[in-house]
Amino acid sequence: AMEELERALAEAGGTGAPPAWGGRLRGLLLEELERGRDELARPRSGYATPVGVAVAACSDTLVGVAPVSPGMRVDPDVASEREWRVGAALAGALCHAAALPAPSAAEDLVMLFGELESHLVLAVPARHGDAELAAVAYEEGTAGIDRLRTRALVLPGHVLDGAHGTLSAPIGLVQHPLRVAEAVARLGGRPADDESVEAHEDAVLALLGVTTAPARPHDDPDPARRVARRILQRLHGMGKWGGFHTEFSHLARGFQGNERALADSVGEALLAEGLLSEKRSVGQRHVFLDPRRARDIHTLIDTGVLPKGLTLP
């Protein structure tokens, strides 16, 4: 499907293709996106033919579409880890190509979300947005993703016009992973790269207002409980639910002295109780908040009340 789409696009005149080609190009794009969804479910994705995403300049908007479930707008857990990284990289590429300034508050985040025939659509305002630059930025942003080969195709704007009409703000969490991706990108980071996301964590948390919880975990007089609440608060603030994870060693980030060792012990206790779940990746331990324990997690963050089975060191 990728090769056929590329041939048709070249025959039609590239991004200058007339609207008469719109139906043909969109049909081939949808075939490629379906193939991409299947590829992303495999242990290695895109090795025979790269997984494709598409970008286009539509009026004053840069639009991208990826072979990712649009359901992640409401429930981030429907996306696999690799789907999430594709979506995050596309978000970052659009922000880069649109030259969006660094945000100073959550209200400054402008990315909109939609769907095109069951595939995720992302869009940002861009009066002079460069879709070619977005494609280059996407491929650079995904180059280091393990077991994934992917590329971006630049399409005429009219091919994605239907998607342009379905756009809306993200639903649910202020700390939705795609909002975090936009924030990281606009702060100069690479949202599909774990180390870059971690480097911008403090700025993103401040931007999203996570530090203004009703009962501040930092003020908890019990050391272990204070550490547990801060760990959970930071993970929640960065959208680390379900498939969106971080290295276990990063749980101690931000703690000083003896609290670093305590953070490791508290992390093990949170894992043992099931508030955190674990994924092993290339010899490293990665953890994330378990959505099934969301009520207990939020209660502990906000009030300091421990779940019945949790024993802290």
C-alpha positions as CSV (number, residue, x, y, z in Angstrom):
1,A,0.0,0.0,0.0
2,M,2.9,2.4,0.8
3,E,4.5,1.9,-2.6
4,E,1.2,2.3,-4.5
5,L,0.4,5.5,-2.5
6,E,3.8,6.9,-3.3
7,R,3.4,6.1,-7.0
8,A,-0.1,7.7,-7.2
9,L,1.1,10.7,-5.3
10,A,4.0,11.3,-7.7
11,E,1.7,10.8,-10.7
12,A,-0.8,13.2,-9.3
13,G,1.8,16.0,-8.9
14,G,2.7,15.6,-5.2
15,T,1.3,18.2,-2.8
16,G,0.1,20.1,-5.8
17,A,-2.2,17.3,-6.9
18,P,-5.6,18.6,-8.0
19,P,-8.7,17.8,-5.9
20,A,-9.8,15.3,-8.5
21,W,-7.1,13.0,-7.1
22,G,-8.4,13.4,-3.6
23,G,-10.6,10.2,-3.5
24,R,-7.9,8.0,-5.0
25,L,-5.2,9.3,-2.7
26,R,-7.4,9.1,0.4
27,G,-8.4,5.5,-0.4
28,L,-4.7,4.5,-0.7
29,L,-3.9,6.3,2.5
30,L,-6.6,4.4,4.4
31,E,-5.2,1.1,3.1
32,E,-1.7,2.1,4.2
33,L,-3.0,3.1,7.7
34,E,-4.8,-0.2,8.1
35,R,-1.5,-2.0,7.1
36,G,0.3,0.2,9.6
37,R,-2.1,-0.8,12.4
38,D,-1.3,-4.4,11.7
39,E,2.4,-3.7,11.6
40,L,2.4,-1.9,14.9
41,A,1.0,-5.0,16.6
42,R,3.9,-7.1,15.5
43,P,7.1,-7.7,17.5
44,R,9.0,-5.8,14.8
45,S,7.1,-3.1,12.8
46,G,7.9,-1.8,9.4
47,Y,10.9,-3.9,8.6
48,A,9.7,-5.0,5.1
49,T,8.0,-1.7,4.4
50,P,8.0,1.2,6.8
51,V,4.9,2.1,8.8
52,G,3.4,5.2,7.2
53,V,1.9,8.3,8.7
54,A,0.7,11.3,6.7
55,V,1.0,15.1,7.1
56,A,-0.6,17.9,5.2
57,A,-1.0,21.7,5.4
58,C,-4.8,22.4,5.5
59,S,-5.6,26.2,5.4
60,D,-4.0,27.6,8.6
61,T,-3.5,24.1,10.2
62,L,-0.9,21.4,10.1
63,V,-2.6,18.0,10.2
64,G,-1.2,14.6,10.8
65,V,-2.8,11.1,10.8
66,A,-1.3,8.0,12.2
67,P,-2.3,4.3,12.3
68,V,-3.2,4.6,16.0
69,S,-6.7,4.1,17.6
70,P,-8.5,7.5,18.0
71,G,-9.9,6.0,21.2
72,M,-6.7,7.1,22.9
73,R,-8.2,10.6,22.9
74,V,-10.5,9.4,25.7
75,D,-8.7,6.4,27.1
76,P,-4.9,6.5,26.6
77,D,-4.6,2.8,27.6
78,V,-6.1,1.6,24.3
79,A,-2.8,2.4,22.6
80,S,0.2,0.1,22.7
81,E,3.6,1.4,23.6
82,R,4.7,1.6,20.0
83,E,1.4,3.3,18.9
84,W,2.0,5.8,21.7
85,R,5.5,6.6,20.5
86,V,4.3,7.0,16.9
87,G,1.6,9.4,18.1
88,A,4.0,11.3,20.4
89,A,6.6,11.7,17.6
90,L,3.9,13.0,15.2
91,A,2.7,15.5,17.8
92,G,6.3,16.7,18.3
93,A,6.9,17.0,14.5
94,L,3.7,19.1,14.0
95,C,4.7,21.4,16.8
96,H,8.2,21.8,15.5
97,A,7.1,22.5,11.9
98,A,4.5,25.0,13.1
99,A,7.2,26.8,15.2
100,L,4.8,27.0,18.2
101,P,6.3,29.0,21.1
102,A,7.0,27.5,24.5
103,P,3.8,27.5,26.5
104,S,3.6,29.2,29.9
105,A,0.4,27.6,31.1
106,A,-1.8,24.6,30.3
107,E,-4.2,27.0,28.5
108,D,-1.5,27.6,25.9
109,L,-1.6,24.1,24.7
110,V,-3.4,24.1,21.3
111,M,-3.2,20.7,19.7
112,L,-6.5,19.3,18.6
113,F,-7.5,15.7,18.1
114,G,-9.8,13.8,15.7
115,E,-10.1,10.7,13.6
116,L,-10.1,9.7,10.0
117,E,-11.9,6.4,9.4
118,S,-10.7,5.0,12.8
119,H,-7.2,6.5,12.8
120,L,-5.9,9.2,15.0
121,V,-5.6,12.7,13.7
122,L,-3.6,15.5,15.3
123,A,-3.6,19.1,14.3
124,V,-2.0,22.4,15.3
125,P,-2.6,26.0,14.1
126,A,0.1,27.0,11.6
127,R,-0.3,30.1,9.5
128,H,2.8,29.2,7.5
129,G,3.3,25.6,8.6
130,D,5.6,23.5,6.6
131,A,4.4,19.9,6.1
132,E,7.7,18.9,4.5
133,L,9.5,20.0,7.7
134,A,7.0,18.0,9.8
135,A,7.8,14.9,7.8
136,V,11.5,15.3,8.3
137,A,11.0,16.1,12.0
138,Y,8.8,13.0,12.4
139,E,11.4,10.7,10.9
140,E,14.2,12.2,13.0
141,G,12.0,11.8,16.1
142,T,11.3,8.1,15.5
143,A,14.8,7.1,14.4
144,G,15.7,5.7,17.8
145,I,12.5,3.8,18.6
146,D,13.3,0.2,19.1
147,R,12.1,-2.3,16.5
148,L,10.2,0.3,14.5
149,R,10.8,1.6,11.0
150,T,8.4,4.4,10.0
151,R,8.2,7.3,7.6
152,A,6.0,10.2,6.9
153,L,4.3,11.1,3.6
154,V,3.4,14.6,2.7
155,L,-0.1,14.8,1.1
156,P,-2.1,17.6,-0.5
157,G,-4.3,19.4,2.1
158,H,-7.6,18.4,0.4
159,V,-6.8,14.7,1.1
160,L,-7.3,15.3,4.9
161,D,-10.0,17.9,4.6
162,G,-12.6,15.5,6.1
163,A,-10.4,14.9,9.1
164,H,-10.0,18.7,9.6
165,G,-13.7,19.0,10.4
166,T,-13.7,16.4,13.2
167,L,-11.1,18.1,15.5
168,S,-11.7,18.8,19.2
169,A,-9.7,19.3,22.3
170,P,-8.5,16.2,24.2
171,I,-11.1,14.6,26.5
172,G,-10.5,13.9,30.2
173,L,-7.1,14.2,31.9
174,V,-5.3,17.5,31.9
175,Q,-2.3,15.3,32.0
176,H,-3.3,13.3,28.9
177,P,-0.2,11.8,27.4
178,L,-0.7,13.6,24.1
179,R,-1.0,17.0,25.9
180,V,2.3,16.0,27.7
181,A,3.8,15.3,24.3
182,E,2.8,18.7,23.0
183,A,4.2,20.4,26.1
184,V,7.5,18.5,25.8
185,A,7.9,19.3,22.1
186,R,7.2,23.0,22.6
187,L,9.7,23.2,25.5
188,G,12.3,21.9,23.1
189,G,12.2,18.2,23.9
190,R,11.5,15.0,21.9
191,P,8.3,13.5,23.2
192,A,9.0,10.0,21.8
193,D,12.3,9.8,23.7
194,D,12.2,8.8,27.3
195,E,15.3,10.6,28.4
196,S,14.2,13.9,26.8
197,V,10.7,13.6,28.4
198,E,12.4,13.0,31.8
199,A,14.7,16.0,31.3
200,H,11.6,18.3,30.8
201,E,9.5,16.7,33.6
202,D,9.7,19.5,36.1
203,A,8.8,22.1,33.5
204,V,5.9,20.0,32.2
205,L,4.5,19.4,35.7
206,A,4.7,23.1,36.5
207,L,3.0,23.9,33.2
208,L,0.1,21.6,33.8
209,G,-0.3,22.8,37.4
210,V,0.3,19.4,39.0
211,T,2.0,20.9,42.0
212,T,-1.3,22.6,43.1
213,A,-2.9,19.4,44.5
214,P,-5.5,20.1,47.3
215,A,-3.4,18.4,49.9
216,R,0.3,18.8,49.1
217,P,2.2,15.5,49.2
218,H,5.4,17.6,49.9
219,D,3.9,18.6,53.3
220,D,3.1,15.1,54.5
221,P,4.9,14.6,57.9
222,D,5.5,10.8,57.3
223,P,8.7,10.4,55.2
224,A,7.7,7.1,53.4
225,R,4.1,8.3,52.8
226,R,5.4,11.7,51.6
227,V,7.7,9.9,49.1
228,A,5.0,7.6,47.9
229,R,2.6,10.5,47.3
230,R,5.2,12.5,45.4
231,I,6.1,9.5,43.2
232,L,2.5,8.8,42.3
233,Q,1.8,12.5,41.8
234,R,4.8,12.9,39.4
235,L,3.8,9.8,37.4
236,H,0.2,11.0,37.2
237,G,1.3,14.4,36.2
238,M,3.4,13.0,33.3
239,G,0.5,10.7,32.1
240,K,2.4,7.5,33.0
241,W,-0.7,5.3,33.0
242,G,-1.1,1.9,31.3
243,G,1.4,1.6,28.5
244,F,3.1,4.9,29.2
245,H,6.0,4.1,31.4
246,T,9.2,5.3,32.9
247,E,12.3,3.5,34.2
248,F,12.1,2.3,37.8
249,S,15.4,4.1,38.5
250,H,13.7,7.4,37.7
251,L,11.3,7.1,40.6
252,A,14.1,8.5,42.9
253,R,14.5,11.5,40.7
254,G,14.1,14.8,42.6
255,F,14.8,13.2,46.0
256,Q,18.0,14.0,47.9
257,G,20.2,12.1,50.4
258,N,18.6,9.3,52.3
259,E,15.3,9.9,50.5
260,R,16.7,8.5,47.3
261,A,17.1,5.0,48.9
262,L,13.7,5.4,50.5
263,A,12.2,6.2,47.1
264,D,13.5,2.9,45.8
265,S,12.0,1.0,48.7
266,V,8.7,2.8,48.4
267,G,8.7,2.0,44.7
268,E,9.0,-1.7,45.4
269,A,6.2,-1.4,47.9
270,L,3.9,0.3,45.3
271,L,4.7,-2.5,42.9
272,A,4.0,-5.2,45.4
273,E,0.6,-3.7,46.2
274,G,-0.2,-3.2,42.5
275,L,-0.5,0.5,42.4
276,L,2.4,0.4,39.9
277,S,2.8,-2.3,37.3
278,E,6.1,-3.4,35.7
279,K,7.3,-3.9,32.2
280,R,10.7,-5.2,31.5
281,S,12.4,-3.7,28.4
282,V,15.9,-4.6,27.2
283,G,17.1,-5.5,30.7
284,Q,15.6,-2.3,32.3
285,R,12.7,-2.1,34.7
286,H,9.9,0.2,33.5
287,V,6.9,1.0,35.6
288,F,3.6,2.7,35.2
289,L,0.4,3.5,37.1
290,D,-2.1,0.7,37.0
291,P,-5.4,2.2,35.7
292,R,-7.4,-0.5,37.6
293,R,-6.1,1.1,40.9
294,A,-6.9,4.7,39.8
295,R,-9.2,5.4,42.8
296,D,-6.6,4.2,45.3
297,I,-3.9,6.2,43.6
298,H,-5.8,9.4,43.5
299,T,-6.9,9.0,47.1
300,L,-3.3,8.5,48.3
301,I,-2.1,11.5,46.3
302,D,-4.8,13.8,47.5
303,T,-5.4,12.7,51.1
304,G,-2.5,10.4,52.2
305,V,-4.9,7.6,53.0
306,L,-3.1,4.3,52.2
307,P,-4.9,1.4,50.5
308,K,-5.6,-1.5,52.9
309,G,-2.9,-3.7,51.5
310,L,-0.1,-1.2,51.2
311,T,2.8,-1.4,53.7
312,L,5.4,1.3,53.3
313,P,9.0,0.9,54.6
